[in-house]
Amino acid sequence: MTDSTPGQCDEGSATIAEENNAIEGFQRRIDERLTARNYTETARFGIRLALEEAIMNGFHHGNQKDPGKRVEVRWQISSDVATFHVIDQGEGFDPDAVPDPTLDENLEIPSGRGIMLIRTYMSQAFYHTPGNHLEMHYRKPVTK
């Protein structure tokens, strides 16, 4: 994991192997960075959940569970926006082809729930073509 902290923005990247300890350690480091920039417990929970889903989807679906392949995560965390890029080594996919898990006819189909969670907890999430690069943004709510 590489880090740099220019000014008020924390930037870094990590290449993660599919090992629970590696993923958990990465999650803890990101949580520390979010805490340092005063993200709420609720925001940190949502971001961690979205990251875990994105990383696990990268390993399982993108990399087809190939233990020789990795998932790269790049981040930029400021006091108001956290941005994450999750990139697997797979061929990609069409996210629009994933069935909506909330429709009655898809309730028994196990796919699509991770993408739904990511889109629920993050302010913005989209895939870059060919579909092996997910970009996610969390923006702190504006308080008055």
C-alpha positions, -999 to +999 in steps of 0.1 A: +000+000+000+014+034-010+003+066+006+009+103+003-009+132+020-005+164+001-023+191+020-058+182+031-062+153+007-051+118+014-042+099-017-029+064-022-032+030-038-031-006-028-029-039-047-048-065-028-046-103-029-077-123-022-070-129+014-093-120+042-065-105+063-054-083+034-089-070+028-095-064+065-062-046+069-070-024+040-104-016+053-090-006+087-065+018+070-092+034+049-114+038+080-085+055+099-082+080+070-119+087+069-120+091+107-091+116+105-112+137+081-143+136+103-165+112+084-193+100+106-196+064+117-226+060+094-206+073+064-176+051+072-198+021+075-214+027+041-180+034+024-165+003+040-194-019+028-193-004-007-155-010-009-158-046+004-185-053-022-165-038-050-133-056-040-150-090-036-169-085-069-135-078-085-121-110-072-151-133-077-166-120-109-138-099-126-108-121-118-129-153-119-114-163-085-079-166-101-055-165-071-028-151-093-048-120-101-051-089-079-075-060-074-060-025-073-077+002-053-068+039-056-083+065-033-084+103-027-100+114+006-106+150+014-126+165+041-158+165+020-154+139-008-139+104-008-132+089-042-122+052-049-112+034-080-115-004-078-098-021-108-097-059-114-077-078-139-108-093-157-122-086-191-150-065-178-188-066-181-218-046-189-233-034-157-266-026-174-270-063-182-271-072-145-307-079-134-323-054-110-324-075-077-354-055-064-378-066-092-401-094-082-389-117-110-353-113-099-357-118-061-344-154-063-314-144-085-283-139-064-266-114-087-268-077-086-271-071-049-235-059-045-239-033-072-272-022-056-255-018-022-226+002-038-251+025-055-271+029-023-243+038+000-221+059-024-231+093-038-221+082-073-208+049-088-201+040-124-180+016-144-155+026-170-155+007-202-149-023-205-164-028-170-134-038-149-129-004-134-154+009-109-153+046-098-171+055-066-176+089-049-190+096-014-198+132-007-205+144+028-240+158+032-241+196+033-250+208+068-264+241+076 
